[in-house]
Structures are given as structure tokens and as C-alpha cells.
Amino acid sequence: MGMKLPDVVAICAALDAKNCFDYYNIIAGSSTTLGAAIHIVPPMAIKNGYVAPFAAAVRAKITKPVLVAGRINQPQIAEDVLASGQADIVGMTRAMIADPKMPTKAREGRAEDIRACIACNQACIGHMHLGYPISCIQHPETGRELRYPDKPKAETPRKIMVVGGGPGGLKAAAVAAERGHDVTLYERGKQVGGQVLLAQLLPGRTEFGGLITNLTHEAKRLDAKIVTNTDVTADFIKAQKPDAVILATGATPRMPEILGAEDAHVVNTWQVLRGEANVGGSVLVADWRCDWIGLGIAEKLARDGRRVRLAVNGYMAGQNIQAYVRDHWLGILHGLGVQIIPMARLAGVDANTVYLEHVSTDAPFEVPEVETLVTSLGHDSDHALEDALSGSGIELHLVGDCASPRTAEEAVLEGLQAGLKV
């Protein structure tokens, strides 16, 4: 356990009385424990500006300026902290990684153009912990300034068609439009967003939807046209006669053949999030990806009152996501009574039992009393348009999951690259 607020206030007041420091930087975490480390770079499940009241308590007892940070991602939040007297200076690290021009936009009264950080932690602190250059899933230009110093205007404007309104398609449309091309993005559904529309439905992940809000605003601001409720076919593309087509058609849930599935109640995570599945009272989530999907579905179902067991192929749930996000989430699942079964491969199912195998020994074991098996087994790329256009001579570029199922980070980066290629 860390120090309590009254102790910290007393210490700061004593230091201030001796004129020890020029200012005080108030934080709410440390690297000493997993629970404390989460607050060094708090994920989106934690409230915006939550450290400011601690700063206010210190500021009330000292004479020197107080700096505070911690989930302050918008100028208006920073202004509220300053105007209410909770602090004298505000730190906004990830906000600047997501939008390096944020201060200029705020000063110019262009708050609507600010690309707000969504605190996913994937490409900023997540990259740093992996030894990679810091970036942002929304703005992959950050950390790649020498590779992509600008977006040069096209010598000859072209007619560009983007198919698919997920993160990759929206980024490709924005970049191509910024370069002067005539860009139209077509989306099959009634709104753009792709899998982000599902991701934002997970508990504590609502802010992830800001990725689409920001990218959509960027594309529209740069005059890319967005057309929804349009099922694009190869004949439709040929009739439009584009100079180039960027395919961002995404992927669908992978559903391999599961032994005994015909005798069991088996649904996938998309069906659960869309409200298309009648999930029973006792659930096993089979999570091959070891990411936020399995964790999020397990939390959602536990909060809905189900008994939940989460079986993951990796050595721990959330293995493939940033540590602060994962550790915070694992604490939540523990509190909800979710049982986590590591290193477990799905082998089969029947009406009330799920059969697993240990991934290192292949030793079989059973999980009894399961009414519903929920699968999170990866995705299959949607190749339909690519196959239909094969041999047509049309210039094609693939971005995101239709090239290979991964995450929004790769999709947005490839959208940037495609927008620069066309």
C-alpha cells in the first residue's frame, strides 16, 4: 500500500515550509506494485482527471505551484482543473502523442478538430514497454515523423474508392483526400466504425469509440465523401471506374469445426455483443487471442449475472495487451468471481461440458456444467472483393483485417500507407 493522502499533504507542507522545491508534481501511482503501476499511465477504464482532487488537497497547504496529470485528454478538462483551482499546471502526455497540434488547435478555438487520446495504451506506453518507438494507434505519424514528414500533394488528382468504413478505411480516405484526390468511402452498414462499434460495447471500453469519432471527423474535414448502406460489388466498382481502390473490408469471426458443437449451445463474441445470442447462466469463454475481447466478454457476462469461466490459450488472460490495461482488468475479473483457466486449448463440447487440452502437454481435461460456449477464436479475412476483382486490372490496395486479421493499430497504419501510395 502507498502513502495516504493526509500523509502526503503533511510531507509536502513540511517541504514547502523549508522552500525545498520550485513546484510539486502530484501523481497517484508508482512502480512498486502492479496495482500502483496502473496509475502511472491509467487506461480508459479509469475516470478522466481523477488525480486532480489529490492535487487540490496538496495545493491548499503549500505556496508553490502544483502540477497534475492523469487522464486529462481534452483542453476543456484541463481548463476545468485550472479554473477550479485544483492545480496550476496540467500535464497532458498521451494527449500530445495522439495530437501533437492539440495546443495550437485549442488556442485557435478549434477544439472540434482535436484528436482526443482514448487511453488504449497500445502504441504509446505499450510500445515503450516492448522497446519500440512510441506512437499512437489513431495517429501513426507520431514516432514516424522522419518516415512520413508530410503528405505530399498528388501531381495528378485521381478518383479513389475506399471500400469499408473501419479504422483503416477511414484513415486511408482522410490521407488520400488530404493529398488532393477525389475520395469516396463506401460502407455496407448504416454507420462507419467496423469492429470498433463492437469493441466500444465492452465494459470500460466506451471511449474506444472515440477512435472512429476522430477518424470520421478527420476524413470529412478533408472532404472525403462517406456513403453508408451500400453493399459494394465488383460490378459496382467497375461501373464507377475508379483510378484505384482501397479495400478495407475487414474480417468475420473465425469459427473452426468444433467437435460436438451440434449438441451444444455455441455462440461467438460478436453475437453476444449484438444481443443476438441467448446466453445461459453458466458460460465458458474460449479465448484464443488472449486480448481485450476475451477479458471484456467475460466481464460483461459476469456483470450480467452469469457464472463465467475464461479459458485462454496463452499463459495468462490479456497476454497480448498492454500491462496496465491487462492488470487492471484482471483485478476486476477477480472481484467478479471469474475463473481463469490458462494454457487451455478448446478441443470439443457437448450439451453441458467443454473439453480442453493443455497447450504444452496436450493433456485433456473437462470443464463441467457449461450451458453456453462463447468463442473468441480470431477472425477470417473477408477476401470476397479481392477475389472478384482479381485479373480486372484495377489498382488495388488492402489495409487492415482484410489483408490479415490484427488490431486497429495495424489497420490505421496501413490506411496511412495506402493513402500515400495512391
Secondary structure, 3 states (H helix, E strand, C coil): CCCCHHHHHHHHHHHHHCCCCCCEEECCCCCCCHHHHCCCCCCCCCCCCCCHHHHHHHHCCCCCCEEECCCCCCHHHHHHHHHCCCCCEECCHHHHHHCCCHHHHHHCCCHHHCCCCCCCCCCCHHHHHHCCCCCCCCCCCCCCCCCCCCCCCCCCCCEEEEECCCHHHHHHHHHHHHCCCEEEEECCCCCCCCCHHHHCCCCCCHHHHHHHHHHHHHHHHCCCEEECCCCCCHHHHHHHCCCEEEECCCEEECCCCCECHHHCCEEEHHHHHCCCCCCCCEEEEEECCCCHHHHHHHHHHHHCCCEEEEEECCCCCCCCCCHHHHHHHHHHHHHCCCEEECCEEEEEECCCEEEEEECCCCCEEEEECCCEEEEECCEEECCHHHHHCCCCCCCEEECHHHCCCCCHHHHHHHHHHHHHHC
